[in-house]
């Protein structure tokens, strides 16, 4: 495996004109274009025909995270607008699902826009709901020191959960490159149809193209699916600001994977496993490194998967995907756990060899981004050929844009 410290981010740059960035989704989810790459050959189709291009007997792995209405726009009595962007819960629970079920009040780590206009005092916003008036109050507690602030929220009626309050009063957190306010239609379209676990501030956009009818057709063709959870954080939009990747600090994101899903993966190592999105890819590959940790160290509890973990592994130690997943399942069973819940900081860059996945469904990504590096780890420098093809053939880029299917099984390590 090559040393990621030597990777220059400028080698993963390309010109992305504003007119190539999709500002709205297509009317039909599965009507987008699909770029198909397989072992050096690039072609295209419509996404609704993806079943014709997936390997026979594939297992698709989706991210079932749900985007929260994380943007809150408060208006001061003097007229100034303050935007609070909820990132992650702090108290009374840092566990995402518990935080959304919280009633009466909770404290979150947030970004604050137009901070200079909010020196002191409590912010308030109101909205009607079934004849009642919902009210949300916000107080600044402290500076977290990383550009974020701890914000204490209180609300009425107190029996409403924080999830319900956000749904009523918050806005969909569209990415910064979508240059328009969120609309009512975004409540549905910036959400996958299988989103169930609240916690993301950005959508796992590869999944936005799937419809119920397409999923049913895939199932009828013997292409099965499993779900994992990675709650997408604001760090997904953080640009790489350093010359060499070795100096970049990857963001942490929370992942949850059931023992049942890990068991299915273990039983599926003989067939192609296709990650739907970079978030699913990072989650699956993180599972492998958790199992490696158990086999090499056996420490408890399991650690955060650090960004450089794969690149620091002794190359003399050969652990298969089967051995790793068996160790992870054994750990969960020994501790009477039905799921693994933790964090990953894993950064996948060129030189990384995938351990569990044989392909990737994904959208197009920003220049000089860690997401583009993940794609390059799958297909090497052919990412340039694929992206050039996309420009020449009118593909739409980024979150509401078109999709790609990357297949390169020759680059995948043996599972057994």
Beta strands, then each sheet from edge to edge (+ up, - down):
strand 1: 33-38
strand 2: 41-46
strand 3: 59-63
strand 4: 65-67
strand 5: 71-75
strand 6: 81-91
strand 7: 105-113
strand 8: 123-129
strand 9: 132-143
strand 10: 149-156
strand 11: 197-200
strand 12: 224-231
strand 13: 253-258
strand 14: 273-276
strand 15: 339-344
strand 16: 359-363
strand 17: 403-407
sheet 1: 2+ 1- 17- 16+ 14+ 3+ 12+ 13- 15+
sheet 2: 4+ 11+
sheet 3: 5+ 6- 7+ 10- 9+ 8-
end
